[in-house]
Amino acid sequence: MRPHPLAPPRLSPLLIGLALLAGAALSHAAPAGAVQATAERAPIDWVDPFIGTTGEGNVFPGATLPFGFIQVSPDTGPGSGAGGYKRDRQIDGFSQQHISGMGGPLYGHISLMPATGPVATPWQMVSKAKSGERASPGYYTVHMAPWDVQVELTATQDVALHRHTFHGPGQPRVVLDASHVLYGTDASWNSALPQDGELEIDRERREVSGKMSFIGARDKNRSWTVYFVARFDQPFAASALWQHAKRRGATLDFARGGAGAPAKVQSRVALSYHSVAQARGYLERETPGWDFEAAHAAARRTWAAALGKIKIEGGSASQRTQFYTALYRVHLTPNDWTGEAPARYGQRPYYENILCMWDTFRTVNPLLTLIQPRVQAGIVNTMLDYHRTDGWTGDAHSAWHYEHVQNGSSADVIVADGYAKGLPGVDWKLAYEAVRKNAFVDADPASNRRPNQGRFRLTDYLSLHYLPTDASEKYRDVQGVSRTLEYAHNDFAVLSLARRYGTPGEIAALEARQLWYANQWDAGTGFMRGRLRNGDWFAPFDPLKAETGRQYYEGHAWTWSWYVPHDNKGLIALNGGRAAFTDKLTTAVEHHYEAYNEPGMLQTYLFTHAGRPDRTQHYVRKALSHFSSASDGLPGNDDSGTTSAWLVWSMLGIYPHAGEDYYYVGSPVFRKATIELGNGRRFVLEAPASSDKALHVRRAQLGGKPFDQAWLRHADIMRGAKLRLDMAEQPGAWAQGGALPPSVSPPAR
């Protein structure tokens, strides 16, 4: 068994049971999922896993541990998005693995579905109604009709625990579907296709075990096999295997409860990508008995420790719910698969479902560096293992396979961010070797498809100093502008390590390349615009034409013309100076800004580079109005916690500049926030007068001394400083004449 990154030292099963029973008694003084009075609520009690389960959030409400291998959750069939679940739809099973907030579905392995009475088509079961649906970190429950059965779920690191209470008449049974998968918007958009499987029923052990192979998901050429063991606490009154086309499963009947009491059936389910024996080992080591309450109490304590790393004071009930739910979502991916990596990786710590770095480098990874540095170091080292073992860092990875690269080589920024902030436990010389390859080696110079590693058409970029929109005639989604801008930022990130580990030639090349973003600037239109191989501007040109196509990725010119993170001073110069830049950026965030769209996430903070932090404060607060504590209160895909982490940072009042060692000062929502840092110190941010109206910073102190700049260094946070902000309803001149954040080019006036 691999140790969980947040788990305490292991005790004997007897001591665990005694300790957890006491915790369980306290945990269940109120119904599961209930919270204490507002004044007494702990951070865990503010979490609402149903936020984002309607709309486009693509999240799941089920039970897991922070970065857990298992995520057991209800599924609601086609039309349910990548998370496999929509709160306003009916349930078709409870599967053991999910991904939070993705754009496309993945996993949904091994489903259990309780029922009573006959089941004619066990591969097509759907509830008729549901009620009493509740969830909290590490726990989920629902009552389903027409079977009159209550389902409860909790989890350890590697094991899902199900508890079924059959209230109604009829034969209690559980249908296991080993071929279950998730679906996106329709039945043709699936998380994978089942191929073949083997199942075995062991009545003496009260087990169903076996394996199922899958192919597809977001890459039709990849395949994997899942091994599983499902063990039950009641003997089987009857059991049978079933098969329908490539679907495989088992139907298990159980005895009725005595003297009219409801029948109760518990099960423990473990998965492995190596063997049935390894899955069975998880069952025996992590859940030696059948104490569901103790397992739930342990999950709750683990979550309480993780969420307690940031404590807030003030704010409304809705704002606290939004904040802690967002912090919860940051801890759902990637997942600790140590011991479940491909054999060639050995037994080193291994994180899977890095989906994907293009999303998470902006918000998630910098947050983990502060509050979960051991996890973040594990993520970086896993990326380096991808490089060392399979050749490339990649941009996304799941189920033992690379996934497609969206734009640039975003691993470069994650590595640079950790390097700039002194993330411990990383071989930075090896890290440079990995990101240097991304910057200098073209995996396929003639590629006509979205790559799974490296940078698309890097050779063209190096030759022309931009990526032409006609780099490939066969592949429409060249994304020439977006890739050029990201490649320049990636080169800046690689340069930060090259200055210590690279050659003079590599340093000189990267210093030049980090400025190539300007080759996409069309002074005639005032936008970053596509160019053909011959140097001509792409035409026709419409700055409001949104696309993933020849010029842009997931946006248009108003989205991408602000994306020069490492050289905003240079970008200001291209726009005609600070005043012109401020005016045009104001138009952009007023009319074209989406807080949940990755390319634009930084836009509200860019006013700081022009000496106008008051605009940042105004527009960050305005952007927060797009979020709520309702089930549709998460705008856009959460993308592995990326949008949630944006919310955490923006509500705290500081925001990371990914790849470098500084943070913007924004507009804190809460009167006080205390962050427990990975080095044992605390960073405190106080804004006693903060309110919905008092959103502007008028004065500031850092470490008790006057502070007149709207950004601070990572070292200030890590030494445990206190940042105090005096808030007011009207903007003032604070920090407008102070030092500007770092940038490659000299300042523009």
GIRA-V497731 format. One record per residue. RES is the residue in one letter. OMEGA is omega in whole degrees, 0 to 359 (999 if undefined). NEAR is the number of other C-alpha atoms within 8 Angstrom. Layout:
RES;OMEGA;NEAR + RES;OMEGA;NEAR
This chain:
M;178;6 + R;178;5 + P;177;5 + H;184;8 + P;180;6 + L;187;8 + A;174;7 + P;176;4 + P;184;4 + R;174;4 + L;176;6 + S;179;6 + P;181;7 + L;180;6 + L;177;8 + I;183;9 + G;180;9 + L;181;8 + A;185;8 + L;178;12 + L;177;11 + A;178;8 + G;181;11 + A;180;12 + A;178;8 + L;183;7 + S;186;9 + H;172;8 + A;171;6 + A;178;7 + P;180;6 + A;180;10 + G;179;10 + A;180;7 + V;180;8 + Q;175;7 + A;187;6 + T;185;6 + A;185;4 + E;185;6 + R;170;11 + A;179;8 + P;182;11 + I;185;14 + D;175;11 + W;185;12 + V;174;13 + D;182;10 + P;179;13 + F;174;11 + I;181;13 + G;182;16 + T;160;17 + T;188;12 + G;189;12 + E;184;12 + G;178;14 + N;180;20 + V;179;15 + F;184;16 + P;191;11 + G;190;15 + A;176;15 + T;170;18 + L;176;16 + P;179;10 + F;185;11 + G;175;14 + F;182;10 + I;171;15 + Q;184;14 + V;190;16 + S;176;15 + P;176;14 + D;185;15 + T;168;14 + G;180;12 + P;183;12 + G;187;10 + S;178;16 + G;188;16 + A;178;19 + G;178;16 + G;188;20 + Y;168;16 + K;187;11 + R;183;9 + D;179;5 + R;181;8 + Q;189;12 + I;177;11 + D;176;13 + G;178;12 + F;185;12 + S;198;15 + Q;181;14 + Q;180;12 + H;173;15 + I;185;16 + S;166;16 + G;183;15 + M;175;15 + G;180;9 + G;186;9 + P;177;17 + L;177;14 + Y;192;11 + G;187;15 + H;169;12 + I;182;12 + S;169;14 + L;179;11 + M;179;11 + P;179;11 + A;170;10 + T;179;12 + G;185;9 + P;177;5 + V;186;6 + A;182;4 + T;186;6 + P;179;9 + W;182;7 + Q;181;6 + M;177;10 + V;178;8 + S;178;11 + K;179;8 + A;177;8 + K;181;11 + S;177;7 + G;183;7 + E;181;9 + R;179;9 + A;172;14 + S;182;14 + P;180;14 + G;183;15 + Y;175;16 + Y;175;16 + T;177;12 + V;173;12 + H;185;12 + M;171;14 + A;10;10 + P;191;7 + W;180;10 + D;182;10 + V;175;14 + Q;178;12 + V;173;13 + E;182;11 + L;166;16 + T;187;18 + A;163;19 + T;179;14 + Q;188;10 + D;187;12 + V;172;15 + A;177;15 + L;178;12 + H;173;11 + R;182;12 + H;176;12 + T;184;11 + F;182;13 + H;188;10 + G;176;9 + P;179;5 + G;184;6 + Q;175;11 + P;178;14 + R;175;12 + V;177;11 + V;177;13 + L;178;12 + D;181;14 + A;184;13 + S;184;14 + H;174;12 + V;178;13 + L;179;17 + Y;177;18 + G;184;16 + T;179;9 + D;186;9 + A;180;9 + S;180;5 + W;189;9 + N;180;14 + S;176;17 + A;175;12 + L;177;10 + P;182;13 + Q;182;9 + D;181;9 + G;176;11 + E;180;8 + L;178;11 + E;175;7 + I;178;11 + D;185;8 + R;181;8 + E;178;6 + R;186;6 + R;186;13 + E;161;12 + V;181;12 + S;178;12 + G;181;12 + K;177;13 + M;177;14 + S;182;12 + F;177;12 + I;171;13 + G;195;12 + A;184;11 + R;174;7 + D;186;7 + K;183;7 + N;184;6 + R;180;8 + S;176;8 + W;180;10 + T;178;9 + V;175;12 + Y;184;15 + F;170;16 + V;173;14 + A;183;11 + R;184;11 + F;182;11 + D;179;9 + Q;176;8 + P;178;9 + F;172;11 + A;175;8 + A;180;7 + S;180;10 + A;172;8 + L;176;10 + W;181;8 + Q;176;8 + H;187;7 + A;179;4 + K;178;9 + R;181;13 + R;177;14 + G;181;13 + A;174;12 + T;187;13 + L;179;13 + D;182;12 + F;181;13 + A;174;9 + R;174;8 + G;180;9 + G;175;7 + A;177;4 + G;179;5 + A;178;7 + P;176;11 + A;177;12 + K;181;9 + V;176;11 + Q;176;12 + S;175;11 + R;185;13 + V;177;13 + A;178;14 + L;172;12 + S;175;12 + Y;181;9 + H;187;8 + S;172;9 + V;181;14 + A;179;6 + Q;177;9 + A;180;14 + R;177;11 + G;177;9 + Y;179;13 + L;188;13 + E;182;8 + R;186;8 + E;181;9 + T;184;12 + P;180;8 + G;185;4 + W;183;7 + D;179;6 + F;182;9 + E;180;8 + A;178;12 + A;178;13 + H;180;13 + A;179;13 + A;177;10 + A;181;15 + R;179;11 + R;178;8 + T;178;12 + W;179;13 + A;179;11 + A;181;9 + A;184;9 + L;180;12 + G;179;10 + K;173;11 + I;179;9 + K;183;9 + I;175;10 + E;182;8 + G;183;7 + G;179;10 + S;177;6 + A;179;7 + S;180;8 + Q;178;10 + R;178;11 + T;178;12 + Q;185;12 + F;185;11 + Y;173;13 + T;177;13 + A;178;13 + L;175;12 + Y;184;11 + R;177;12 + V;184;13 + H;184;10 + L;177;16 + T;355;13 + P;188;13 + N;181;12 + D;179;12 + W;178;11 + T;186;11 + G;178;11 + E;176;9 + A;171;11 + P;186;7 + A;183;5 + R;179;5 + Y;183;9 + G;184;8 + Q;178;7 + R;174;7 + P;188;10 + Y;176;14 + Y;179;13 + E;181;12 + N;172;13 + I;192;12 + L;337;14 + C;187;12 + M;179;12 + W;175;13 + D;196;11 + T;184;14 + F;186;14 + R;190;13 + T;187;14 + V;185;13 + N;174;11 + P;179;13 + L;178;10 + L;178;11 + T;179;14 + L;192;9 + I;178;11 + Q;186;10 + P;179;12 + R;176;9 + V;181;9 + Q;176;11 + A;177;13 + G;178;11 + I;180;11 + V;180;11 + N;175;10 + T;175;11 + M;178;11 + L;174;12 + D;173;11 + Y;180;12 + H;185;12 + R;186;9 + T;186;8 + D;169;7 + G;185;7 + W;173;12 + T;185;14 + G;179;16 + D;179;18 + A;186;13 + H;175;14 + S;176;11 + A;175;7 + W;184;9 + H;167;7 + Y;167;11 + E;190;12 + H;175;10 + V;184;15 + Q;178;7 + N;180;13 + G;176;11 + S;189;16 + S;173;12 + A;180;14 + D;183;12 + V;179;14 + I;178;14 + V;180;13 + A;179;14 + D;178;13 + G;180;12 + Y;181;10 + A;184;11 + K;176;10 + G;179;6 + L;185;11 + P;171;7 + G;182;5 + V;174;9 + D;187;6 + W;175;8 + K;175;7 + L;179;8 + A;177;11 + Y;177;13 + E;182;8 + A;183;13 + V;174;13 + R;179;9 + K;177;10 + N;186;14 + A;189;11 + F;184;7 + V;178;8 + D;182;12 + A;182;7 + D;184;7 + P;182;10 + A;186;5 + S;175;10 + N;179;7 + R;177;5 + R;186;10 + P;173;10 + N;176;10 + Q;180;12 + G;180;15 + R;180;14 + F;176;11 + R;179;13 + L;181;12 + T;177;8 + D;180;13 + Y;181;12 + L;181;8 + S;187;6 + L;184;8 + H;169;10 + Y;178;14 + L;184;15 + P;180;12 + T;177;16 + D;177;9 + A;176;11 + S;176;10 + E;184;6 + K;184;5 + Y;186;8 + R;189;8 + D;179;10 + V;179;12 + Q;190;14 + G;181;15 + V;183;16 + S;181;12 + R;179;11 + T;180;14 + L;179;12 + E;178;12 + Y;179;11 + A;177;13 + H;177;12 + N;179;15 + D;175;13 + F;180;13 + A;179;13 + V;180;16 + L;182;11 + S;176;10 + L;181;13 + A;182;12 + R;175;8 + R;190;6 + Y;185;8 + G;176;10 + T;176;7 + P;179;6 + G;178;6 + E;179;9 + I;181;12 + A;180;8 + A;182;8 + L;177;12 + E;177;11 + A;186;8 + R;182;11 + Q;180;13 + L;184;8 + W;176;13 + Y;184;12 + A;178;6 + N;177;7 + Q;183;13 + W;177;11 + D;183;9 + A;181;7 + G;179;4 + T;182;5 + G;180;8 + F;167;11 + M;190;11 + R;180;13 + G;177;13 + R;176;14 + L;180;12 + R;181;10 + N;178;5 + G;179;6 + D;176;7 + W;177;8 + F;180;10 + A;355;4 + P;184;4 + F;176;6 + D;184;6 + P;179;8 + L;179;7 + K;180;8 + A;183;9 + E;151;10 + T;191;11 + G;186;10 + R;186;12 + Q;193;15 + Y;176;16 + Y;177;12 + E;179;9 + G;180;13 + H;185;13 + A;179;15 + W;176;12 + T;194;13 + W;184;14 + S;179;8 + W;189;9 + Y;171;10 + V;191;10 + P;186;7 + H;185;9 + D;179;10 + N;174;13 + K;176;13 + G;178;13 + L;177;10 + I;178;13 + A;178;10 + L;182;9 + N;175;9 + G;178;9 + G;188;11 + R;184;12 + A;180;8 + A;178;9 + F;181;12 + T;181;11 + D;183;8 + K;177;8 + L;176;10 + T;176;8 + T;182;9 + A;184;11 + V;176;11 + E;192;7 + H;189;6 + H;187;9 + Y;175;10 + E;183;8 + A;183;10 + Y;180;10 + N;191;9 + E;184;8 + P;182;10 + G;187;13 + M;184;11 + L;193;7 + Q;184;11 + T;182;11 + Y;185;11 + L;176;10 + F;180;14 + T;180;13 + H;178;10 + A;179;12 + G;180;12 + R;179;12 + P;177;14 + D;177;11 + R;175;9 + T;182;15 + Q;181;13 + H;188;11 + Y;173;10 + V;179;13 + R;178;10 + K;179;8 + A;180;10 + L;180;10 + S;177;7 + H;180;9 + F;175;10 + S;178;11 + S;177;12 + A;182;8 + S;175;12 + D;187;14 + G;178;12 + L;184;15 + P;178;13 + G;176;10 + N;177;13 + D;174;17 + D;176;14 + S;177;17 + G;184;17 + T;180;14 + T;178;13 + S;179;12 + A;174;14 + W;180;13 + L;179;11 + V;181;11 + W;187;12 + S;176;14 + M;177;13 + L;181;12 + G;170;11 + I;184;13 + Y;186;11 + P;169;11 + H;190;11 + A;179;12 + G;179;12 + E;190;9 + D;179;12 + Y;183;11 + Y;173;12 + Y;169;13 + V;181;10 + G;182;14 + S;185;17 + P;178;13 + V;187;12 + F;179;15 + R;181;14 + K;174;12 + A;179;13 + T;182;12 + I;175;11 + E;185;11 + L;181;12 + G;180;10 + N;178;5 + G;178;6 + R;179;10 + R;171;11 + F;183;15 + V;175;12 + L;182;12 + E;174;11 + A;192;13 + P;184;10 + A;184;9 + S;176;15 + S;179;9 + D;180;6 + K;181;7 + A;187;11 + L;183;16 + H;178;14 + V;179;15 + R;178;12 + R;180;11 + A;173;12 + Q;174;12 + L;183;11 + G;178;7 + G;181;7 + K;178;6 + P;186;8 + F;187;8 + D;170;11 + Q;188;12 + A;175;12 + W;180;10 + L;183;11 + R;175;9 + H;180;10 + A;177;8 + D;179;9 + I;188;10 + M;176;12 + R;176;8 + G;181;10 + A;173;12 + K;175;12 + L;179;13 + R;180;10 + L;175;13 + D;188;12 + M;178;14 + A;182;13 + E;182;8 + Q;179;6 + P;176;9 + G;183;8 + A;184;8 + W;173;11 + A;181;12 + Q;176;9 + G;182;9 + G;180;9 + A;178;7 + L;179;11 + P;181;8 + P;177;5 + S;183;10 + V;183;9 + S;175;8 + P;185;7 + P;174;6 + A;180;9 + R;999;4
